[in-house]
Amino acid sequence: MKRRVSKSDKNRWADHYTHKARKEDYPARSVYKLQEIQKKTGLIRKGNRVLDLGCAPGSWLVYAGKLVGPEGRVVGVDLKPVTIALPPNAAAHVGDLLNPTDAIASAMEGRFNVVLSDMAPATTGNKALDAIRSAGLAESALHIACERLAAGGMFACKIFQGSDFEPFVAAVRAEFEKVKIFKPQSSRKASKEIFVIGMGRKIGGQ
């Protein structure tokens, strides 16, 4: 049975970014991680097609939708539904990226300019195990990015730091012209999460 989260538990995790997200009408504070990545790398441009892996609750879809403008398109996939209103140029699909249905495969058809992944495992409290599971999700995201990115495309992926971190960075370096490692200020201080950003897909679609 899932443990009920009390109001005091929620308040314990609330911080400046939580309150800012509410004020700016985003469903989660995670939007500020993507904002920081965008400021550092210029990852997303107007007119881009963006694929958001692990898109719920939808903050990245909304922010990316603003960046790509009306000529762009943002597609998100998550096991959980996105319940907020999305801009006309964004859509969220419910499904398993590791075992996609025909509908999910169809939603991800074509080439994308950017692939984002904020996917994370349900944490167990065992940091080593959580890092291994995070690396598995990151590797899946990289596989999808390599299949779906156009030549010169961009990739930003969250991973927990652990024994598989350096091998994952090496795998990204093999596929992209340039790689940046970035820890957003908006990440919680206790979090082991870090973002690996691949810039300039070496081999991709036309």
N, C-alpha and C positions, 0 to 999 in steps of 0.2 A: 504494500500500500504506500502511495506517495505521501510523504510527510507534508502536513499543512504548513504553509509559510505564514507565520504570524506577522502582524503589523510591526512589531518591534524588530523582527528579523529583517524586514524590508528597510526599515529606517536605519538599521545598523550599516547597510551597504550604501545608503544614500550619501552623496557628496556634492561638491560644486557642479560637477558635470551632469549629475542626475537632475538637479534642479534646473540647470541651464537647458537640458533637453526638454523638460516639461514646458519651460517658458517659450522655447522656440518650436514647440509642437512636433518633436521627434519622439518616437516610442521608446528609444533606448539611448543611453549615453555613448554607445559604441560609435555613433555618427562622428564624434570628434576625433576618433582614431583615423577614420578615413579622411577627414578634413586635414589632419596633420600630414598624412601621407600625400595627399593632393598638393599641399603647399610645398612639400619637400621635392616632389618628383614631377608634378604636372601630369600625373598618370592618365587622367581622363580629359578628353577634349570635346568640343562641340561637334555634333554629328556622329560621335562614336557609337558603336554597338558594344554593350557591356553585359557580361554574364556574371551574376552574383551568386556564388555557391554558399548555401547556408544563410539564406537571405532574411529569415524571420528574426525579429518582428517587423523589419521593413525600413529601418532608418537609412541603411545604405542605398536602398532602392530610391528613396525619396531624394536623397542628396545627389546621387549619381544622375537621376533624372533631371535635376536642375542644371547639372554641369553639361550634359550632352545636348540639352535644348530640344526643341520640337522636331528637329531633323534627326535626332539620335534615338536610340532604343535601349532600354534596360530590361533584361530578363533575369528573374530570380527563381531559384529552386531550393526548397527546404522540406524536411520531414514534417514541419509544423506549418499550419496555414498563416498567412499574413492577413490580419484582420483590419488594418488601417486603410484609409483611402489613399490610393496611389495616383501619381500624375498620369495623364493620358499616354505618355511614352514609356510607361513601366508596367510590367506584369509579373505576378508571382505564381508559381506552380508548386503544388504539393506532390512530392515524390522522393524516392530513394536514388540518390546519385550513383550509389554503388551497384544498384540493380534497377536501372531505369526502365520504365514502361515505354511503350511506343509513343505515348503522349508526351512524356518528358523528353525522349530523344528528339521528337519533332520540335519541341519548344527550343531546343538547343541547336537546331539545324543552322547551317550557314557559318560564316566566319565572323569572329568577334575581334574588336580592337583591344579589349581589356577583359581579363578574367580576374575576379576578386574572390577571395575565400576567407571568411571569418569563422569557418567551421571549428568547433571544439567538441571534444567528447564530454559525456556526462562524467564529471570528476568523481573519483573514488576516495580521495584523501591520500592515496599512495602516489607520491610525486613521480616516481620512476615509471609506474604503470600508466599514469595519466599522460606522461610525456611520450611513451611508446604509442599509445592510442592516438594522440594528437599527430604524431609523425605519420601514422597510417592514413589519417584524413588528409594531411598535407600532400602526401605522395599521390593520393587519388585526385586531389585538386590539380596537381602538376600534370598528371596524365591527361586530365580533361583539357587543361590549358594547351598542352602540346597538340591535342587533336583539333581544338576549336579556334586557336588564335591565328589571325592572319600574319603574314610576314611583317616583322617590326612591331608586333603586338606587345602588350604589357601585362604583367602578372603580379598580384600582391596577395600574399598568403600568410595567415597566422599559423604559428607552430609553437608548442611549448618547448623550452630549452631542456635538452636531455642528451642522452648518448647518441640519438639519431639526428641531432641538429646539424652537425657538420657534414655528414653524408648527404643530407637533404640540400644544404646550401651548394654542395658540389654538383648535385644533380641539376639544380637550377642554373648554375654557371654553365653547364654543358649545353643548355638549350637557349640561353639569352646572351646578348652581347655585353650587358652590364648588370651587375647585381648589387643591391644595397640592402644592408641590414638595419632595421629601424625599430626602436622602442618608443611608441608615442608617449608623450607626457600624460595623456589622458588614460593610459593603461593603469590599472590599480598597482600600487607599489609592491604589493605582495604577489602579484601575478608573475608567472614565468613566461607569459606570452611574449612573442617577438614577431615582427613581420619581415619576411623575406620578399624582396621586390625585384622581379626580373624585368629588365627593360631592353626591348629590341629582340623579338623572337627571331632566332637564326634561320629556322626552317618552318615555313607555314604556308597557308593557302594564298591564293592570288587575291 
